[in-house]
Structure formats: structure tokens, C-alpha cells
Amino acid sequence: MTTAVAPPADAPTDRAPRPGPSSIRRVLFWIVFAGLAAAAAWGIHGLTTSHAGLHTTDPQSWLPKQQLDHSIDQTVVGTVAHPALTVEGDFVQVRTPTFSALAVVNGPVVPGEGLPFQQRFTTCTWTISLSHVHGTVPVDVADFDSIDHLQTVYQPALVPGEPPLPSSVHTGQSLSFKLRSVMPVGEGLFRWAPDGDHIVAKWDYQVEND
């Protein structure tokens, strides 16, 4: 016959006491805190060593090279032998045997954007600017034209209210004027032939009225 004997109340036990929930939370807090501190220290070290040349006011110190050397908005050269092809808003360095000039065409600007009914044709206005002139640049509205995606050529006219154009622009002078034409919606090219026959620059544009 076996008799069970209960251990005294103050007898030691073999199992260690479990940590309470508050102790576990404190341990986890310090682990997370240590990790965050290490990450912050690593970041500061990276900024002060590998990026010692960082200057927030100088984009070249932190922008990727491809962001600085983007091919858009570059000045291209246009000649009779090799007419320039670019997009509206970009400059063309026009070079001929008798003059050189920096030319840019902006537009077209169209009325009625956002109307519920979109017409197939709309009035287009371009702004032409000539600067950095060396020599004598002949100026004639007839030397500018526009061609649509169907190869139809349109002859723009001086916008009403614009002062008459001079016959030429000379070294050190600049000129800006507006031409207007009714064009179909879609893609087109605005062209300049200073001698009336040979195109030296073409600007691609999009007519939109939506």
C-alpha cells in the first residue's frame, strides 16, 4: 500500500519561475530600440562618408546622371543640307552661309479646350522667336508653313494686331511674332525656309482641342 506524502509548503521546486508579461514587453522594447538605434547610426555614417559631397542646393551632387543628361530640351543644329527636326518649344541653331540664329517655335495654342463637342479643325497660333543673330536674317511670313499628318500644307498669317514684320533681323537683334492658321486636329510640322525654298528647321507639334 502506497501513501502519498505532500511536500512542505516551503520546499524548493525544480521549475524556474516564468517571467511576467511586463518583463517580456520590456525585453522586446529594448531589442526594438537597439535595432532602430543601429539603423540610424548606419544611415548617419553613410551620409557622412559615402555621400560626403551631398549638397541639397546642388542637384548635381545627388541627382542620377541620366536625370541631368537628358536628351530632351537640347539645342539642335539646322542647315540647308541637314534640316533640324525637333519638337515645339525646343531651340534650333540655324546656320547658313549668310547668317546664324537661334530659333524656337512654341505652340500651337488653340481656343475652346474642354468643349463637349470636339471639332475636326481648330484655329492654331504659334509664337516664333529669333535671337542670337549673327549676320542678316531675312524675315517673311511666306517663309513659314505648317504641314499636317496628311501632307497638306497650310500657309499661316500674321495674327491680327501684330505689328508688321521687318524685312530682316541683323546682328545683335531679336524678334518674336505670332502666326495663325486653321489646322486639323492631330500631328503636324511647323517649318521654316529662310530663303523661301530650302527648309532649315522643322518643329513637330500636336493639335489638341479636348
C-alpha positions, 0 to 999 in steps of 0.5 A: 500500500502506497501513501502519498506524502505532500511536500512542505509548503516551503520546499524548493521546486525544480521549475524556474519561475516564468517571467511576467508579461511586463518583463517580456514587453520590456525585453522586446522594447529594448531589442526594438530600440537597439535595432532602430538605434543601429539603423540610424547610426548606419544611415548617419555614417553613410551620409557622412562618408559615402555621400560626403559631397551631398549638397541639397542646393546642388542637384548635381551632387545627388541627382542620377546622371541620366536625370541631368543628361537628358536628351530632351530640351537640347539645342539642335543644329539646322542647315540647308543640307541637314534640316533640324527636326525637333519638337515645339518649344525646343531651340534650333541653331540655324546656320547658313552661309549668310547668317546664324540664329537661334530659333524656337517655335512654341505652340500651337495654342488653340481656343475652346479646350474642354468643349463637349463637342470636339471639332475636326479643325481648330484655329492654331497660333504659334509664337516664333522667336529669333535671337542670337543673330549673327549676320542678316536674317531675312524675315517673311511670313511666306517663309513659314508653313505648317504641314499636317499628318496628311501632307497638306500644307497650310500657309499661316498669317500674321495674327491680327494686331501684330505689328508688321514684320521687318524685312530682316533681323541683323546682328545683335537683334531679336524678334518674336511674332505670332502666326495663325492658321486653321489646322486639323486636329492631330500631328503636324510640322511647323517649318521654316525656309529662310530663303523661301525654298530650302527648309532649315528647321522643322518643329513637330507639334500636336493639335489638341482641342479636348 
